[in-house]
Amino acid sequence: MSDYLVKALAFNGQVRAYAVKSTETVGEAQRRHYTWPIASAALGRTLSAGVMMGAMLKGEENLTIKVEGGGPIGLILVDSNAKGQVRGYVSNPHVHFDLNEHGKLDVRKAVGTEGILSVVKDIGLRDYFTGQVPIVSGELGEDFTYYFATSEQVPSSVGVGVLVNPDNTIKAAGGFIIQLMPGAEDETITQIETRLKEIPPVSKLIDKGLSPEELLKEVLGEENVSFLETLPIAFTCKCSKDRFANAIISLGEEEINDMIEKDGQAEAQCHFCNEKYVYTEEELHELKKEVK
């Protein structure tokens, strides 16, 4: 089944919840960037959180997540929107360490714990909303939990996970975001906290074949959840040959002449999806005519 997320309410509207299956989406990112397992886990967790955060937006709104933890993986950058489209990359996709003391991929060591997680939202206003918090864990789920509590003042629990196959492909990926609405009762909070302590890691639940709906039932209790909407998700990039052509035009006639004389062509590559676009000498001459 293709990737999708679900939106839900629980405990008679006291809780807002999201869950996502993102195995194919993270797999597409892994394929495009040829990420090694630790980078796949870090990028995949951020993509999963990002696409759920995008689903909290409306219409043409979008957001950008930056994770700069000071670790060897470098920058993690993810874009998402309200339509279930997400894209992202890491600066250093080929980072590798031995498993940590728990026998798991050492995402914390790769991401680092000396830095910032920031979220910039474009919600159609003149000024963007920007929130940023220090990285508290480097495991990312806890960092997004801290972001919601601190920057958006919404008590939340974020669980994201990625399992990687021996051949570096993605075996399972997904996650959930549980958020308390104003006025949530103490009994509800206690019940959720107890269940969160008892459930297996989210990647293991997805690996068992649990759907996003089943994931939320596992976290919140089947009798407590009311599903509102499903949304297909996918790794989707906004880049195109025309967009890069406009960027070349903006460089001006002198720069384009330099490309023609030195290389006889130009090549552009998108950071987000790794797609390459080649412009022949003839195409560059045509673009030069459009310089204003």
N, C-alpha and C positions, 0 to 999 in steps of 0.2 A: 504494500500500500504506500502511496506517495506521502510525503511529509505534510503535516498539518498541525494547527494548534486549536485548542478549545478555550472558550471563555466561559466562566461559570460563577455562580453565587453559591454560598453555603451558609448553613446555620441561620436560615431565614433572613438573608441579606446582611448578616454581620461580617461576612468574609467575601472578598473578591478573589477569584483564582484563575490562573492561566496554566496550561500545560502544553508541551510541544513534543512531537516526535520530529527530530531533525537529522536523522541518519543520512539521508540522501543529500541534504543541504550541506552538511559538514563534509560528507564524502566528496562533493563537487569542489569544495574549497581545498580539500586535501589533494585532489587530483590536479587542480589548476596550479597550486603553489608547491606541490610535491613536499608537503610538510612531513617531517619525521614525527614519531609518536607523541613526544612531549609537546611539540608545537601544535600538533593536531588537537590534543586535549585542551590546550590553552585557548587556541583560536575557536575550537568547537564549543567550548563552554561559553565564550563571549558571544559567539553567533547565536547560540540558543537563548541566552539572556536577552540579547539585543532584539531578536525577532519578537519575543514576548513583550518587551518594552515598546516596540513599534506598534504592537496590536493595541496598546493603551491610547494611541493617538487617533486622530480622525482625519478623513479626507486626504488632502495633499501634504499633511504634516509629516515630518521626518526627524530622525535624530542621528547623532554620531557619538559613538563611545570610543574613548581613548584610554588604554591601560598602559601606563608608563611606570613600571615597578622597579626599574633599575637593574633588572636581571639580564642574563645573556640573550634572552629571546628578543629583547628590544621592545619596540612599540607594537601593541595590538590595536588595530583600528577597524571598527565595524560601523557600517551604515545600515539603517533599517527604516521602514515606513509603515504606514497603517494598512498597507495592502498585502503584507506577508512577504515582502521582498527584502532580502538582506544580502550584504556582501561584506568581505573583510579580508585582511591580510595581517601577517606578522613580519617584522623587519628581518628577523633571522629564522627562517623556517627549518634550518638544519642544526638544531641544538639537540644534544643527547646526553643523558646521565644514566647511571644505574638506578634501579628502582629504589624508592625510599624505604624507611624502616618498616612500613606497613605493606611492602611488596607492591606498591603502586607507582605509577608515573609521578616523578617529582616535579609537579607543575609549580609548586611554590618556589623551588630553587630556580626554575627557568624564568618565571615572571619577576621574581624579586619582591621585596617587602618595603623598599625605600622609595616610595613614589606616590603617584596620584592616579585615581580613577576619575575621569571626567565625562560628563554627559552634556551635549549641546543639543537643544531641541529647537527646531524651526517650526513654529506653530502659526506661521502666517502673519506675525506681528513685525513691527519695524526692528525691534530688538529680540535677539535670541535668548532663550532661557538657558543658563549655564549653571550646572551644579558640579562640584568636585569635592572629593573626600580623599584622605590619605588611605593608601592600601594597608589593610589590617591583617591580611592573611596570605595573599598571593595564590590561594586556591580558587579564587574568583567567586564562588557561590557566596561565601561569607562576605566578600568585598561588596558584592551587589546588595546583599542584605543590609550592610552598614550604610551604603549609599542611600537606599530608600529611607531608612530610619533617620539619617542625619540631614540629608540634603532635601528630601521631599516630605519629611516628617510623617511618613507612613510606615508603621510597624509591619515588617514583612519577613518572609522566609523564602530564600531563593535556593533552589537545588538544581544544579546542572551537572551533567556527566557525559563522558565520552569513553567508549571502549574501542581500542585499536587492534586490528588483526595482525598476525605475525608478518604479513606482507605489506604493512603500513596502511592498508585500506581501513575504512571505518566500519566497525562491527555494529555499534549502536550509539546513538546520541539523542539527547533530549533534556527536558527539565520541567520545573514548575516554579511558579511564583504565587505565594499565598500572602494576601494583604488584609489586615484588619481594618474594617470600616469604623468611623467614629461611633462610639457607644457600644463597641463589642463587649460582651459580658465576660467577667473573669472566668466563669465556668467554661465558656467557649475557648478562651485563650489557653487554659490549662489542658483541655482536651486535645487541642491541636499540638501543643508543645509535647504532650505525652506520645502522640502518634508519630511525630517527627523523630523522636528519640528511638522509636521501636522499628521503623521501616528500614529496609536495606538501602544501600546507596542507589541513587536514581538511575545510574547507568545499568546496574544489575536488574532493576525492575524493567527497564526498556529491553534489555537483552533477553529477559524472560518472555518478551512479546507483548507486554502491557501497552495498550493504546493510551493516548493522552487522557481519555475519559477514565480508563481504569486506573491510571496513575493518580488522578485526583481522588478517586474513590478510595484508593489505598491510603492516601495522605489524610483525607478529611472524613472518611467513613461514607459508605455508599448511601446511607439513609439521609445524609446531610447535604448532598450536592445537587444543585439544579443547573443544568447546562443551558447556555444561552445561544452560543454561536460557534461555528467552526470556520476556520480560515486556512486555505491551502498556503503553504510557504515554499520558497525556493531561493537558491542562490541566484541573484539577478543583478547584473551590472548595467549601469547607465551609459557606459562608454560606447562610442561608435566611431567609425572612420570620419564621419562628418564633424563630430565634436572635436576630434584632434586636429582636423583640417582648419577649423576656426581658430584653434590655438596657434597653429603655424602661421596663419594669416596675421594674427595679432603680433607676431614677432617682427613684422615689417619686411620691406623689400630687400634690405641689405643682408639680413639673416638668411632669407630664402636663397638669395644669390650665393651666399657662402655654402649652403647645403648643396646646391647644384654643382658648384665648382669643386668642392672638396670630395664629395661622395657620389654625386650623380643621382642621389635619392635621399629620402629621409625615412627614419623608422621611429615609431612611437609605441610605447608599451604601457598598458594600464596597470597601476600598482594593485588595484583591487582584484582583477580577474586574470592578470598575466597575458591578456590578449595582445597580439602584436599587429600593428598596422603599418604597411609599407606604402610610401608615396614615390612613384617613379619620377624621373626628371620631367617628363611631360606633364604629370599632375602638378608638380611644383611650379612649373611655368604658368599653369592655369590658376593656381592659388595666388601667385604673385600679382595677377591681373586684378584680384579682388582686394588687394591692399588699398586702404583709403588714405 
